[in-house]
Amino acid sequence: MANVNTNEVINGLYGFVYDENGKELDTTQEFEFSDQYTKVEIDLPGEFYTKHKVMGGKLAGKVRFLKVDSDLQAKLKADPTAKFNYIGKLADPNARGQEAVVIRGLSFDANPIIGWTLKENVEVDVNFTADDWDYLDTIAG
């Protein structure tokens, strides 16, 4: 039987994203950032299963937020090659603590200029890559 305090399961309601100026992107609906490993397959004599070796990786993610202004689009139009430092944070008050990462060299893959669907909130959904990251806070197990 699992011995988990369900109140300590982190609720995404308490997820926050901050831009390069420390401004909270307060309409963020979804945020994801991961280290994606590049692997090669290695076949060995007498081994039924293919082995794998990590050869490198890339940092990538996505953010989705409700559109309330054109700030991001204007920023990307002014400099499509700009790189930013963002912070992603989970700070559920019922959790054992908070987790936060700084994402360095964040670069957007596209500039979502305009779009909508009738009778739906307008959301901006954009993928990004990054150059580096570090923990600012972690939650101990």
N, C-alpha and C positions, 0 to 999 in steps of 0.2 A: 504494500500500500504506500502511495506517495505521501511524503510528509512535507507538503507545500502549503504555505499560508497564501491562500488565493488573493488576499488583499495586497500582497506584495508583487503580484503579476502586473507588469507595467502597462498602463493605459495610454494609448496613443493620443488621447485628448491632451496630454501634457507634453507633447512633442513641440519643439520650437526650432525655428531656423532664423539665423541672424546674418545679414549681409556684411559686406566689407566695411561699412560704416557703423556696425553694431546695431543697426535698425532691425527690429523684429519683422520678419515677413509674416504679419499677423493673420493672413488669410490662407496660410499653408494647409492643404488638405492631405498631402502625402509627401513623404521625403524618404529617399533611399540612397545609400552610399555603400559601395562595396569594393573590395580588392578582388579582381578577377584574374586568376592565374592562367598563364600560358604554359601548356604542358606538351611534351612530346611523348609518343608511345615507344616503348622499348620491348621488343620481343626477344626472349632468351630461349636457347635450346632446352627442351625437356620441360618447359613451363607452359601449362595450359593457358593461364591468364596473361594478358598483356600487362606489363608494368608501365608506370608513368613517372616522369621526372619533370619537376617544375623548372622552367627555363626563364621565367620572368613574370610580369604581371602588368595590369593596368588598373587604374582607379577610375571608377565610373559611377554614375548615379542618375537620379531624376528627381525633379521637384514638380509638384502640381499645386497651384494656388488659385483662389478666386480672383478674377480680374477686377480691380477697383481703380487702377490707373495705368498709365503707359510708361512708367519709369524704367522698367527693365528693357522694354523694346527700344526706348530712346537711347539708353545707355549702350545697348548693343549696336544700334545704328551708328552712333558716334565712333565706336571702336569695336568692330567685330572680333578683334584679336585680344581684347582685354582679358586679363586673368584676375580673379578675385580670391579673397580669403573669406570663407563662410564658416559659421559655427552651427552644428546640429546638436540639439540637447534634448534629452528625455529627463523630465523632472516631476514624476508622479509623486505627490506628497505621501502616498501610502507605501511607496517602494522603500527599499533599504538604503537608498541614496539616489544620486543622480548620475547620469552618464552624459558626457559631452565630448565632442571631437571638433578640432579645428581642421578644416579642409583648405589646403594651400594650392594656389595655382588653378583654381576652379575656372573652367572655360566652357561656355555653353556651346552645344552642338548646332543650334538653330536659333533663329529669332522669330518666335511665334507672333506675328504682327497683328492679325485680326481674324476672328472667327467666332461663330455662335451657332446655337441650335435653338429653335423656337421653344419657349416655355421652359428653358433650362438656364441655370446660372452659368455665366461664362467662366470657364476655367482655362488657365494657361498650364500646359504640360510640356516640360522641356527637359531633355537629357543633357548631361554634362560629363566631362572628364576632369581629372585633377592631376596635379604633380606630386602631392605628398599629403600626409595627414598625421595627426598626433592626438592622443587622448588628453583632454583637459581634466576630466573626472571619470572615474570608473565606479562600478557597483561591485563590491566584493561578494563572493559566493558564500 
